[in-house]
Amino acid sequence: MVILKNAYLVHEEKTVNLLLDQHKVNILNGDLSKFKQAEIIDLEGRMVLKGFADTHMHLDKALIGDKVINQSGTLEEAIDIMSGYKPAMTDEDIYSRMKKVIDMAYKNGTRFLRTNIDIDDGIKLRSLKMIHKLRKAYKNKMIIESIAFPQDGFLDHEENFKYLEQALKEGANVVGAIPAFDSNPRLHLKRLMELAKKYDVDLDGHIDETDDPNTLTIKDLIDLTRIYGYQGRVTAAHCCSLASNDKAVVDKILDDAKSVELNIVPLPSTNLHLQGKGDKKNVRRGIAPIKNIVYGHGINMAIGSDNVRDPFNCFGNAKPLESALIAAHGAQMDSAKDFNVLFDAISKNGMKIMHYDYHIENSRFLIVVDAKTQRDAIISVSPIYGYMEDNKFIIN
């Protein structure tokens, strides 16, 4: 039995005492003197939450950036060289690399993780089976969700679609999408929406990862979400082309996105790295317009790590606070309110996407960030002071 004294619940915005007992967290009211057998730790106002949520990763590709070299540094080459490399990956290699990044994420406070897993007739379901082994192994430490992701498309290769459906039958949590890399983007989304509804899973797509202002597949995604009645179950990641459009165009799209409860997940580390490479001057940042998404339209916005040291992005540490700091730089966010938004984007907003509540009461997860404000935590990329595991409070 452990009591955490003076814990600042960052999402509930109050300082309380917490009891860790029987693998759960409870808020204590009243005098602590009756807990004579408990170990009492004074957190001195440090921030407490259930954990960070990283809702967009690619664990199957992680940590191979030094083996599969992207000479041009472009998205197109990354996809091309990965397609050739995937069949050669062994199950042991896939499992080992995934485990290393999960351990990194856990150390950095992630307790809710959603990862894309390539599904096609080359790799088949091998990577999916490995992440499901890890999902089971880490079930007491972290919520892990798998996205069955059609990286290479399927409209001109029906066998890939059969593997996608089989992935859902074998327990994939979410169906992914990448309409830009298929022959008919709207049909790609339509068939995946039907598949998501058939298996009652969310749809989480890579949408408009381009600087081209005329590519706005997000409009098709919004339209199909409304047609299929899938409000609150759909997430659009990247949305880079919004940053290349006039505000009037973007505002109309975001109004529509809000009306169907679309979640949007900007991915600043990867897109600052990939986008704008064709620009000779006024190089675009390529990040979805975070401030307009949140302040202008009240859309649920989360930020993810995306790639971790792979051909798409040679950077990455599976560290949500680092992702928030990169977003702060890229989106020019520096006020106290901005930092609060970014902190929510790596925690409670991601939990919402994964359909989990953020309140600490009765939680089996708890982390303590070694900071007292969201601003300090993000600017310092603060370490995790401690966390609950196996009914114990472990101080790092």
C-alpha angles and dihedrals in degrees: 000000000000131000119204107204124204095010113173108218098210096196096043090042097224140105115237145154116256132205118211107199137138091010093299140098121235130182112235124218123193135008120356095206093095090064093076095152095049126104107235120208120185110218091187093218099313115158119266128192140149091261143279122295119219104186102175122052138133104216094167090063098039124124098011097102091109092051101043107044120204101208096185096038090225132136091236094056092044091056092044097051093043091055089058095043100046099077090056094057113108123220090242092053093047092049094046095050093045091050092051092054093043088054090049090050093047092051088050093054104264113148099159116052132172118187134187114230119195113240120190141119091274101057091017110184098324096109091044091055090052094051090048090054088053092044088058095043093052098038093116093048106038143006107242121188125189124217115206097223124195096207093166097041126239111222092094093033110047093182088071090058091052089055090049091056091045089052090058091048088054095053110276106160100212139020116233132208140201106178095172091068097052130078096248113027097193093047089048090056094042094055092046092049089054090049092049091051092046092057097031095238133134123261116229115180141186099234129189099338090175142094091230107116091203093061105088106151087153086082090060090047091052092046093050092046088058094044093050095041093237099143113161093013100084131081128190114204126197101004088181097158090067086072090060095054135083116264093247090059092045094047092056091050093047092048088055092045091054091050091061094040092244116180116220123204117192113197105205101176096055097035096048084054099045107031128079094026091129093053116103094190136010087028110210120236093216096213119136109253097268098179093050091046092054108027098030099042111012094233120164103255127186131178124220138192093234107179125023113201098321136125091281095053126006090201132071140109102189086246115140095197089055090051089052091051091051088050091050091055096042097044094039094239116160111141125101088250090052092053091049089053092050092048090052088048091063095042130018096021092055090048088055091053088053091045097246127134118241099212115116098218111111091359120150089206128067134162131181117212115211092237138076101217135039089238093056093043093054099039092048095036083227120216123242107266094199146327143202118256130159091355090304132107109230119198113208 
